[in-house]
Amino acid sequence: MVVNVRLEEDIFGKPIALVCDPSVRKIEYEISRLNGGSALWAITPRTGPVPKELQGFFTNRIQAEDAVKNFLRNKGASKAKPIS
């Protein structure tokens, strides 16, 4: 299992992380700070609802990344075509 983590900036210049494992799920999970300058981080998929296991807030980006990695590790492979 290879988990890709890309660090980018959103349209407002705030740091975000995009996490995905193309061999398991075709969805990218975005990790970003909450609005209003909060110190908390949240995970949102680029499409669809937030999985129950990833709902909530994290105190730092690394914790959120680890949560997504564990989620991907424990989930079965998607029936959807992998991202190329």
Backbone as ProteinMPNN parsed JSONL, in Angstrom:
{"seq_chain_A": "MVVNVRLEEDIFGKPIALVCDPSVRKIEYEISRLNGGSALWAITPRTGPVPKELQGFFTNRIQAEDAVKNFLRNKGASKAKPIS", "coords_chain_A": {"N_chain_A": [[0.843, -1.179, 0.0], [0.668, 2.1, -0.953], [0.622, 5.274, 0.158], [-0.194, 8.412, -0.948], [0.852, 11.661, -0.178], [0.268, 14.961, -0.601], [1.353, 18.24, -0.22], [-0.185, 21.325, -0.336], [-1.51, 24.608, -1.137], [-4.565, 26.22, -0.332], [-7.113, 28.162, -2.076], [-6.927, 30.511, -0.686], [-4.409, 30.659, 0.249], [-3.869, 29.125, 2.482], [-2.358, 26.357, 4.178], [-2.836, 23.006, 3.043], [-3.295, 19.447, 3.089], [-3.285, 16.734, 0.872], [-4.418, 13.514, 0.78], [-4.185, 10.246, -0.432], [-4.678, 6.869, -1.568], [-4.183, 5.446, -4.385], [-4.49, 2.776, -5.145], [-6.34, 1.704, -3.429], [-8.558, 3.448, -2.819], [-10.298, 5.777, -4.855], [-10.697, 8.316, -4.084], [-9.609, 11.502, -2.995], [-8.52, 12.768, 0.099], [-8.903, 15.711, 1.813], [-7.043, 17.616, 4.039], [-7.418, 20.182, 6.204], [-7.226, 23.371, 7.913], [-9.769, 24.53, 10.168], [-12.268, 26.977, 9.356], [-11.926, 30.496, 10.108], [-9.512, 30.806, 11.389], [-8.922, 28.835, 13.231], [-7.184, 26.508, 15.385], [-7.61, 23.905, 14.93], [-7.822, 20.942, 12.863], [-9.459, 19.454, 10.059], [-10.876, 16.699, 8.215], [-11.858, 16.256, 4.92], [-13.423, 14.608, 2.264], [-12.747, 14.862, -1.27], [-14.917, 14.253, -2.831], [-18.22, 13.259, -2.037], [-19.602, 12.165, 1.197], [-18.13, 12.637, 4.51], [-16.421, 9.893, 5.809], [-17.516, 7.927, 8.596], [-15.452, 7.13, 10.323], [-13.599, 9.132, 10.007], [-14.644, 11.485, 10.866], [-14.75, 14.441, 12.863], [-12.342, 16.429, 14.729], [-8.886, 17.405, 14.603], [-5.821, 18.006, 16.359], [-3.479, 18.586, 15.072], [-1.915, 18.536, 11.794], [-0.498, 16.189, 11.196], [-1.636, 14.213, 12.854], [-4.15, 14.044, 11.661], [-3.427, 13.184, 9.074], [-2.387, 10.648, 9.74], [-4.738, 9.44, 10.644], [-6.209, 9.254, 8.25], [-4.497, 7.573, 6.784], [-4.608, 5.221, 8.357], [-7.327, 4.667, 8.053], [-7.468, 4.141, 5.284], [-5.797, 1.923, 5.195], [-7.279, 0.026, 6.599], [-9.586, -0.286, 5.139], [-11.236, -2.027, 2.479], [-10.335, -2.672, -0.963], [-11.455, -0.349, -3.392], [-14.176, -0.665, -5.696], [-14.176, 0.972, -7.79], [-12.487, 2.387, -10.638], [-8.966, 2.725, -10.403], [-7.069, 5.754, -9.696], [-5.075, 7.237, -12.187]], "CA_chain_A": [[0.0, 0.0, 0.0], [1.421, 3.349, -1.058], [-0.242, 6.424, 0.407], [0.364, 9.655, -1.468], [0.542, 12.873, 0.576], [0.726, 16.177, -1.295], [1.12, 19.476, 0.515], [-0.534, 22.413, -1.243], [-2.2, 25.737, -0.518], [-5.897, 26.418, -0.896], [-7.216, 29.4, -2.852], [-6.645, 31.646, 0.198], [-3.025, 30.566, 0.681], [-3.733, 28.316, 3.691], [-1.811, 25.029, 3.854], [-3.691, 21.822, 3.103], [-2.651, 18.209, 2.67], [-4.16, 15.831, 0.136], [-3.973, 12.156, 1.05], [-4.929, 9.206, -1.138], [-4.013, 5.639, -1.965], [-4.88, 5.134, -5.635], [-4.784, 1.353, -5.298], [-7.428, 1.327, -2.53], [-9.698, 4.346, -3.01], [-9.982, 6.795, -5.854], [-11.032, 9.604, -3.485], [-8.575, 12.23, -2.253], [-8.995, 13.351, 1.346], [-8.269, 17.005, 2.057], [-6.841, 17.954, 5.449], [-7.242, 21.633, 6.256], [-7.655, 24.035, 9.157], [-11.141, 25.008, 10.175], [-12.401, 28.398, 9.031], [-11.855, 31.43, 11.225], [-8.199, 30.815, 12.036], [-8.88, 27.835, 14.287], [-5.998, 25.662, 15.444], [-8.034, 22.534, 14.675], [-7.779, 20.453, 11.495], [-10.555, 18.561, 9.71], [-10.693, 15.903, 7.004], [-13.022, 16.219, 4.033], [-13.122, 14.003, 0.97], [-13.007, 15.742, -2.407], [-16.268, 13.93, -3.277], [-18.986, 12.431, -1.115], [-19.619, 12.523, 2.616], [-16.992, 12.245, 5.335], [-16.659, 8.604, 6.454], [-17.715, 7.997, 10.046], [-14.161, 6.968, 10.994], [-12.769, 10.337, 9.836], [-15.349, 12.667, 11.359], [-14.167, 15.03, 14.061], [-11.292, 17.417, 14.553], [-7.559, 16.968, 15.014], [-5.056, 19.152, 16.853], [-2.427, 18.923, 14.12], [-2.057, 17.911, 10.483], [0.076, 14.846, 11.212], [-2.66, 13.328, 13.42], [-5.182, 13.865, 10.634], [-2.838, 12.333, 8.036], [-2.333, 9.286, 10.276], [-6.109, 8.917, 10.667], [-6.562, 8.875, 6.872], [-3.683, 6.408, 6.429], [-5.197, 4.065, 9.038], [-8.612, 4.414, 7.411], [-7.199, 3.507, 3.997], [-5.191, 0.618, 5.459], [-8.303, -0.881, 7.1], [-10.682, -0.422, 4.176], [-10.958, -2.888, 1.33], [-10.121, -1.962, -2.223], [-12.641, 0.195, -4.047], [-14.535, -1.284, -6.96], [-13.992, 1.996, -8.819], [-11.227, 2.356, -11.368], [-7.938, 3.5, -9.702], [-6.556, 7.001, -10.291], [-3.799, 6.993, -12.879]], "C_chain_A": [[0.886, 1.24, 0.0], [0.444, 4.501, -0.897], [0.472, 7.673, -0.077], [-0.096, 10.814, -0.591], [1.142, 14.042, -0.18], [0.392, 17.374, -0.419], [0.905, 20.589, -0.496], [-1.072, 23.578, -0.427], [-3.57, 25.847, -1.144], [-5.952, 27.769, -1.603], [-6.934, 30.648, -2.019], [-5.209, 31.614, 0.724], [-2.823, 29.779, 1.96], [-3.208, 26.935, 3.313], [-2.873, 23.937, 3.978], [-2.843, 20.619, 2.7], [-3.688, 17.369, 1.953], [-3.593, 14.432, 0.282], [-4.817, 11.187, 0.247], [-4.037, 7.991, -1.343], [-4.724, 5.163, -3.212], [-5.226, 3.662, -5.803], [-5.96, 0.909, -4.432], [-8.682, 2.142, -2.796], [-9.323, 5.381, -4.05], [-10.236, 8.2, -5.319], [-9.801, 10.201, -2.807], [-9.222, 12.832, -1.02], [-8.199, 14.616, 1.617], [-8.212, 17.248, 3.552], [-6.556, 19.445, 5.507], [-7.697, 22.169, 7.61], [-9.112, 24.447, 9.034], [-11.156, 26.496, 9.856], [-12.294, 29.252, 10.287], [-10.543, 31.401, 11.979], [-8.075, 29.834, 13.184], [-7.581, 27.038, 14.23], [-6.334, 24.21, 15.125], [-8.024, 22.217, 13.181], [-8.936, 19.492, 11.274], [-10.237, 17.847, 8.407], [-11.981, 15.944, 6.203], [-12.616, 15.547, 2.728], [-13.434, 14.986, -0.144], [-14.401, 15.488, -2.98], [-16.93, 13.07, -2.212], [-18.893, 12.881, 0.327], [-18.352, 12.064, 3.338], [-17.305, 10.885, 5.962], [-16.721, 8.761, 7.975], [-16.383, 7.948, 10.805], [-13.289, 8.221, 10.922], [-13.458, 11.612, 10.306], [-14.694, 13.152, 12.64], [-13.049, 15.991, 13.704], [-9.984, 16.889, 15.135], [-6.746, 18.193, 15.42], [-3.871, 19.502, 15.954], [-2.595, 18.111, 12.837], [-1.564, 16.477, 10.471], [-0.925, 13.838, 11.791], [-3.739, 13.028, 12.383], [-4.67, 12.976, 9.507], [-2.796, 10.875, 8.491], [-3.714, 8.65, 10.313], [-6.538, 8.465, 9.274], [-5.781, 7.637, 6.461], [-4.246, 5.143, 7.076], [-6.526, 3.679, 8.408], [-8.401, 3.671, 6.092], [-6.634, 2.097, 4.181], [-6.261, -0.41, 5.855], [-9.467, -1.1, 6.155], [-10.269, -1.353, 3.046], [-10.782, -2.031, 0.083], [-11.47, -1.515, -2.806], [-12.907, -0.564, -5.337], [-14.364, -0.293, -8.119], [-12.611, 1.866, -9.455], [-10.194, 3.217, -10.637], [-7.562, 4.776, -10.446], [-5.245, 6.69, -10.993], [-2.921, 8.2, -12.826]], "O_chain_A": [[1.752, 1.397, 0.862], [-0.455, 4.681, -1.718], [1.598, 7.957, 0.33], [-1.283, 10.941, -0.293], [2.354, 14.117, -0.38], [-0.733, 17.501, 0.066], [1.713, 20.776, -1.406], [-1.089, 23.543, 0.803], [-3.736, 25.6, -2.339], [-4.93, 28.447, -1.714], [-6.725, 31.727, -2.574], [-4.833, 32.446, 1.55], [-1.712, 29.758, 2.489], [-3.561, 26.399, 2.262], [-3.695, 23.948, 4.895], [-1.807, 20.762, 2.05], [-4.841, 17.3, 2.378], [-2.433, 14.185, -0.049], [-6.043, 11.293, 0.244], [-2.81, 8.08, -1.298], [-5.776, 4.531, -3.112], [-6.162, 3.331, -6.53], [-6.525, -0.158, -4.671], [-9.76, 1.576, -2.979], [-8.172, 5.813, -4.123], [-10.013, 9.178, -6.033], [-9.047, 9.5, -2.132], [-10.339, 13.346, -1.083], [-6.968, 14.593, 1.648], [-9.215, 17.102, 4.251], [-5.576, 19.921, 4.933], [-8.441, 21.519, 8.344], [-9.618, 24.682, 7.936], [-10.162, 27.191, 10.066], [-12.545, 28.778, 11.395], [-10.459, 31.917, 13.093], [-7.197, 29.992, 14.033], [-6.959, 26.909, 13.175], [-5.436, 23.371, 15.055], [-8.195, 23.103, 12.343], [-9.348, 18.793, 12.199], [-9.437, 18.321, 7.6], [-13.063, 15.698, 6.735], [-11.58, 15.879, 2.152], [-14.293, 15.853, 0.016], [-15.008, 16.394, -3.55], [-16.276, 12.252, -1.564], [-18.201, 13.847, 0.648], [-17.606, 11.219, 2.842], [-18.354, 10.733, 6.588], [-16.058, 9.621, 8.552], [-16.209, 8.641, 11.807], [-12.34, 8.357, 11.695], [-12.908, 12.703, 10.158], [-14.149, 12.359, 13.408], [-12.836, 16.321, 12.538], [-9.977, 16.045, 16.031], [-6.954, 19.286, 14.893], [-3.316, 20.595, 16.063], [-3.327, 17.122, 12.807], [-2.153, 15.629, 9.801], [-1.049, 12.728, 11.273], [-4.183, 11.888, 12.25], [-5.397, 12.104, 9.031], [-3.129, 9.972, 7.724], [-3.855, 7.456, 10.046], [-7.16, 7.413, 9.127], [-6.348, 6.733, 5.847], [-4.351, 4.107, 6.42], [-6.817, 2.494, 8.247], [-9.082, 2.683, 5.818], [-6.955, 1.188, 3.415], [-6.161, -1.58, 5.488], [-10.258, -2.021, 6.357], [-9.09, -1.449, 2.704], [-11.048, -0.829, 0.088], [-12.475, -2.221, -2.714], [-11.981, -1.045, -5.99], [-14.403, -0.682, -9.287], [-11.69, 1.301, -8.865], [-10.512, 4.351, -10.277], [-7.715, 4.869, -11.664], [-4.403, 5.966, -10.46], [-1.809, 8.177, -13.356]]}, "name": "protein", "num_of_chains": 1, "seq": "MVVNVRLEEDIFGKPIALVCDPSVRKIEYEISRLNGGSALWAITPRTGPVPKELQGFFTNRIQAEDAVKNFLRNKGASKAKPIS"}
